[in-house]
Amino acid sequence: MSDRPLKHSITLHGHRTSVSLEDDFWQALQEIAALEGRPLAALAAEIDAARAPDTGLATAIRLHVLRHFRHKAS
């Protein structure tokens, strides 16, 4: 695995885009989507819709992953 962000393609709201994430965050996002029984694109679209206008998508995804696993651990 790479510690450097890699570009990952995803479809949000019917449009292809890319997001640069480290492998660990990308895999964790896939795990969360699988645990919730929904497509990765649906989870990413929800994260995208909920983020503040001045927050990048990659940052919003990292924060979502962090909050998910923090909540799970408590």
N, C-alpha and C positions, 0 to 999 in steps of 0.2 A: 504494500500500500504506500501511497505517496502522502507526504505531509503537506505538499503544495496543492493549492486549489486547482482543480481540473474542470474544464467546461463540460456541462451535462445538458443535453437537449431535453426540453419538456414543452408540452403544449398547454398553454394557459388561455382560457376563454376562446378556444379555437385558433389561436395563433402560436406558431413555433417560436420559442425563445431559448436562450441558454442562460445557465446560472453557473458561476464558478464556486465550487465547494470542494473541500477536502473529502477524500474517500470515506472517512469515518462518518462525517455528517450526511453524505449522500446515502450510505448504507443504513444509517439510523433513520433517515427519513423514509426509506423503503420499508424498514421494519415497522415503523409506526403505521404507515398506510396498510400494511398487511395485517397488523394486529387489529386495526379498525375495520378491516374487511372492505376497503375501498381502493380505487385506483390511485396511484401516486399523483397523477395529474389533478385529481379532485382535491386531494389534500393540499397540494401546492397552490391551487387556485384559491382555496380557502385562506391559506396563509397570505397570499398576495392581496386578497380583498381586505384583509384585516390590518395590514401594515400601514403605518403612518406614511404620508406622502414623502417625507424626507428620509425614510428608512429603505435601504436597498433590499431587494428580494433575497439575496444570499444571507444578509444579516438577519432578516426576518425568519428565514428557515433555521439558521443556527440557533436563534433564541427560542424558536418553537421546540426544537429538538432538546435543548437544554432544559426548558421548563417541563417538557414531557417526562424526561428521566428524573428530574428532581422531584416532581410530584409523585412519580412511581416509587421512588426510594423512601418517601416519608410516610 
